[in-house]
Amino acid sequence: MTFVPPLQHHVFANGLTAIAIENSAADIVAARIFIKAGSLWEARSQAGLANLVATVMTKGTERLSSMAIAEQVESIGASLGTDASTDYFVVSLKSVSRDFVELLALAAELLRSPAFPESEVELERGLTLQAIRSQREQPFSVGFDRLRQIIYGADHPYAYSTLGTEATVGALTRADLQAFHQTYFRPDRMAIALSGCLTTQEALGAIESVFGDWPAPTTTIPEPIFPALPQEIQQRAIAQETQQAIVMLGYGAASALDAAQTAQAHPDYAALKLASTYLGNGLSSRLFVELREKRGLAYEVSAMYPTRLGPSHFVAYMGTAPHNVPDAIAGLQSEIDRLKHSPIAPADLEAAKNKLLGQYALGKQTNAQLAQLYGWYEVLGLGLAFDRTFQDSIAQVTADDIQAVADRYFGAPNIVLTGPAEAVEPALMVAG
């Protein structure tokens, strides 16, 4: 049975949600501060805005310079960082317990009064543009960007990289960062998960001492609206002079949250997670054994089904020699179709469950991992109980359940090929 440390869930008067996890195994405290302010809330014309806010937020406040912030963190041997994903913005911090309140106060200052210095905005915008250009040289990134756009459609917030595009990032200004911060950074859109060598009451007291006087605005922010996914199946070949080709098959899939039930996972979520594990997780996965070990088709092969607030995607992909592209497409398609037509053998199903649950348990070993997990569940709307219900749901998935979700989601695939033109373009015509 998995050990669950003492924890407490509390909502403060200003709407801020806190999760305090008491774990005295080491004299360390880690926290994740989640804000509903990821790229999901950007206008398409401002793609990359949340990411730019994250890169500049630690570069100065109304009181502190970038250097002063860095010196304060380094002087106590702590860590503090910011990041923006599709569904959330997060501040990560960690220190020994005696310095944690000081570090938390610094994080609060960054969140409440960032300066967004013009020089730092200019610097980070330039670095982001370099990163965008660099991605264009990576076959996987190029192919995955195109596949997302096909699966979700041009108007969907999940269709694009969180980095944005050269055009949108190049047009962002300091005023845009300030407006985004003023709109979305507020206590009633925040969840703080704190784990470590503090009692739950000490942890909640620390949070209240630095965030309790932050008033929540009276204005409301509408929940995001997710457009329906396109029904048209598309295939694309992207010519790129590389030594290997990337083959991707993609399908629209269920979100983590059941829109019809409060704080419950989508009924297909557990079965899709198991299907992903069985097909493409690790050296014993079906795709690896059949397509790499037995047939020698793949340099790398995997499957993924990310946890998302809105509609997710299920993708199987392979890196292969250019001359193997037709066989790679057929091999991936065959193994995915097998899920629809042949039940997973009992031993294989049990092995997939043990792998998934074992990896899940190993992902809860450190204070940082605990804070990340519980904070993520909170901001998704699944709540603390999901830690237990997820494991129970995985244990209860049957071979029939996996066949049912495969039949429901894995129809004709969207296909994106990236590699030498003479390899990917003819292969796509054959696949079509």
N, C-alpha and C positions, 0 to 999 in steps of 0.2 A: 504494500500500500504506500502511495506517495505521501511523504511528510508535508503537511501544510503548516507553515509557521503562523503564530497568532497575527491576526490582521483586523483592521477596523475600517469601515467605510463611513465617511462623514461628509455632509453637504453644509457649507458655511452660509451665513446670512446673505452674502453677496452672490451666491450661486456657484461658487468654486467647489468642486468635488475633490475630496482627498481620500487616498487609500494608504493607510499606514500599516506596514508589515514589519513585525518585530523578529529580527534574525540576528542573534548575538554570536554567530559562529566566528565572526572576525570583527575587529574594531573599525568597521567601514560602514559608511552610509552612502547609498546611491539613490538617485531620484530621476524620474522622467516627468517632465511637465508637458503634457499634451495640450495643444490648442487646435480647435477646429478652424484651421487657417491654411490648409494645404492648397495645392494647385487646383483642386476641385472648385475652389471659390474664386479663381481668376476669371476675368474676361478673356476670351480667346485672343483678342487683340493685345493682351498683356501677358501672354504665356511666358512663364519663367519668373513672374513677379514674386511668388512665394519663395522660390529658391534664392533670389537675389536678396530678399529681406533676411533670409537665414544667414547668408554669407556676410552681410553688413552689420547685423544686429550686435555682434560682439565687438564691433570696432569703435564704440564710443557711446556714452550717455550724456545727459545734460551736465553731469558732474565730473565724469571720468573720461580720460582719453583712452585710446586703444592700448597704449603702452601701460597705462595705470591698471587697466583691467587684466592684462596679461601678467603683470608683476604680482597683482593680488592673488591670482590663481596659482601661479608658480611658486610663490613664497610659502605656500602651505602644502605643496606637493599634490594639489588637487587637479581635477579635470573638469572642464566646462565646454560644452559645444552645442551648436544648433544645427537643425536640419529640417528640410521640408520634403515631404513625400506627397503623393497624390491626395490622400485622405486626411492628413494632419501635419501640423508643425510641431516639432519637439525640441525641448531644451534638455540636455543630458548633463548631469553633474554627479561627482563622486569625491568624497574626501574621508579622512578619518573622522570619527564621531565628534571629537572636541572642536573641529573647525567647520562642522557642517552648517550650523546656523549662519555663520559669516558668509559661507559660499551661497547658501540659499538666498540671503539678503542681496547678494550681488546679482544672482539670477533674476530676482524680482525687479531690481533696478533696470536691468537690461530689458525686461519685458514691459515695464511700465513707462520708461522714459528713454528709449533709444534715440541717439542724435542723428544717425544716418549721415555722417559727414560727407560732404560732396566729393571730396578726394577719394574716400573709401568706396563710395558708390561707383565712381569712375573706374577705380582699380578693379573691383570685383566684377563689374560689368565686362571689362576687357578679358578677365580670366574666364568668365562664363562663355564668352564668345569663342575663346580658344578651345574650351571643352566641347562645345557644340561642333566646331570644325573637326576636332579630333574624333568625335563619334562617327563622322561621315567616312572615316578611314577604317572603321571596324565593321566587318561584314555582319556580325551578329546584331549590332546596334542598328545598322541600316535596315536589315531585314525585319527586325522586331518593331521598329518604328512604323514601317509600312504595314505590317500585319495588324498592329493596333488600330491604325487608321481604317483598315478594311473591316475589322471586326466591329468597331464601335461607330464608325461613320464620322464625317468631318465635324459635326456639331457637338460631339460628345466630349465631356471633360477628360475622359480616360484615353482619348485618342492620341495624345501627344506626350512627349517627354517632359518631365518636370523642369528640365533646363530651359525649355522654350525654344524659339527659333532665332536665327540671327536677326531677322527683321523685328520681331517683337522685343527681344532683349535690347537690341540697339536703340530702341525708342523709349525705353524705360527711364524715368527721371526720379530724382530724390523725392519730388512731390508725390509720385505714384507710390513709393515705398511708405511715405508718411500716411497717405490716405488708406492704404491697405492695413497698416498697423492700427490706425485709429478706428477702423471699422470692425476688425475681427479680433483684436487682442483685448479681451475683457474677461473678467473672472468667471462669468457665467458660461463661458465657452471653454473653460480650462478644467483639466483633470490632472491632479498631481499624485503620482504613485511613488511612495518613499519606502525603501527597504533597508534595514540595517540595524546597527547596534544602538537603537533608541527604543524605549518603550512606545507603544502606540500613542499614549497620552503625550509623551515628550515630542513625538513626531507631529501630532496634530497641533500642539502648542507652538512649535516652531513655524509651521505653515501659517497659523493664524497671526503670529507676531509680524510676519513680513507681508502677508497678502490680505489680512483681515480688514484693513482700512481702505482697500481698493474698491470703490463703489461700482456697481454694475450699471451701465446705461439703461434707460427705460425703453429705448428703441428695440425692436425685435428684428432678427435676421432670419429670412425664410430658409427652410431646409432646401438642400440642393434638389434639383429636378433632373432625373436621368432620362434622356431621350431613348425611345425604343431602338434596339439594335437593328441594323439593316438585315433584311432577309436574303438579299442577293449574295451569292457565293462568288468570290473573286479569286483570281490567280494572277500573280505578278512575278516577272523575272527582272532582277536588278543586275545589270552588268557591272562587274567590278573585277579588276585584275588581281586576283588572289590565288594562292596555291591550293586552297581548298574551297569548297562550296558549302553554303549553309542552306539546309532544307528545313522549312517550318510549315507545320500543319496547325491551324488554329480554329477554335470554336468559341462561340459565346457560351458563358456558363453562369451558374447561380452566384448571387452575392452571399456574403457570410450571414447577413441578417435577414430574417423572415419578415417581409414588409407587413404581413397580415397579423403578426404576433409580436407583442412588446417583449424585448429582451430575450428573444429566442432565435436560435440559429435556423437558417433555411433548412427545410427537411431533406434537401439533396446534398447539403454541405459535407456531411461526414462521408457519404459514399463517394463523392467526387474526390475528397482528400485521399481516401484509400485507393481509388483508381489511379491517381497520380503517383502515389507511393509504389504501387504494384508495377506500374508501367515504367517509371523513369527515375526512381530514387535509389541511386547507388549501384554498386558493382553486381549486386544480385538481382537487379530489376529485370523485368521481362525484356525491355528494349535493349539493355546492355548485353544480356546473355544471348538473345536471338540474333541481334543485328551487328554487334561488335564481336563477341566471342565466337559464335558459330559461323557467321558469314563474313566477318572482316570488313564490313561496310563502313564502320564509323570510327572517326578519331574521338569523337565525343557524342553522346546521345543521352537525352533526358526528357522529362516531362515536367510541367509546372502548372499549378492551379493556385494562384495567390489569393489570400484572404482580402476581400474588398468590402467597403461600405456599400457600393453599388454593384452593378453587374460585373462579374469577373470574366476571366477567359481561361481556357484549357489549351495548352500549347505543347506539342511534341516536336522536338527539333533534333537535328543531326548535323555534325560537321563531317564531311566526307570528301574523298577525292572527286574532282570534277567529272571523271568518266563514270562514277558510280551514282550520279544524281538520279537517273530513272529508277534504279533498283532501290535507292534510299527512299524515294517517294512511295514506291509500292510496298516496301517493307514497313515503313511507319504506318501506312494506311491499313495494311493487313493486320498488324498487331492491335491497332485501335478497334478495327471492325471485329476482331476476335472477341472483344469484351461484350459486344452486342449479341453474338451468336453462340458463344460457348461459355458456360459458367466457369468461374475461377475454381480450380481444384481446392478442396478444403484445406490441404496443407499449405498451399500458396496463399490462400486468404489469411490463414492464421499467421503465417510468416510476415505478411504485409502489415497486419495489425500490430504484431510485436515490434516490428521495425518502427512504425509510426509512433506508437506509444512510448517506446524506449527513447526515441529522439526527442519526443515532447518532454519526457522526464529529465533528460540531460539538458534541456533548454531552460531549466528552472533551478540551476545549481548556485548561481551567484546573485548577489543583491541587485546588480544591474539587470540581469535577466528577469528577475521577479518583478522589478519595477516596470520594465518594458512590457511584459506580458499582461499584467493586471491593468496598467494604464491604457494599453491598446484595447483590451476588452471593454473598458469603461467608455472610451471615446467612440468605439464602434456602436455602443448601445447594447452590448451583450451582457454586461455586468459580471460581477465576481463569480456568480454561480456557474458561468460557462466553463470555468476551469474543470469542474467536476462533470458537468453534463457532456462536454466534448469527449472526454475519455469514455464515458458510458456509451455515448452514441457510436463511437468507433467500435467498441466491443460488440455492439449489437448489430452492426452491418452484416448482411448476408450476401451470398453470391447473387441471389435474385435482385437485391437492391442495386448492386453494381451493374448488373445487366440492364436494369430499368433506367438508371441515369445515363448509361452509355447509349441506350436507344433514344433517350429524350434529347441528349445534347450532341451526340457525335454522329451527325448526318454527314452530308458532303462537306469536306473541309475547305476552308480558305487556305490557299497555298502561296507561300512566298519563297522564292529561290534567289540567293545572292551568290555571285561567283562569275567566272569567265563567261562571256556572252556565248561562246561556241558550245558551252556545256549546259547553261541554264535555259536558254531560249528554246532549243529543240526539245528539251525534257519537258518543258511546260506545255508545249503543243501536244506531246504524247499524253501527258497527264490529263489535259483537257479533253 
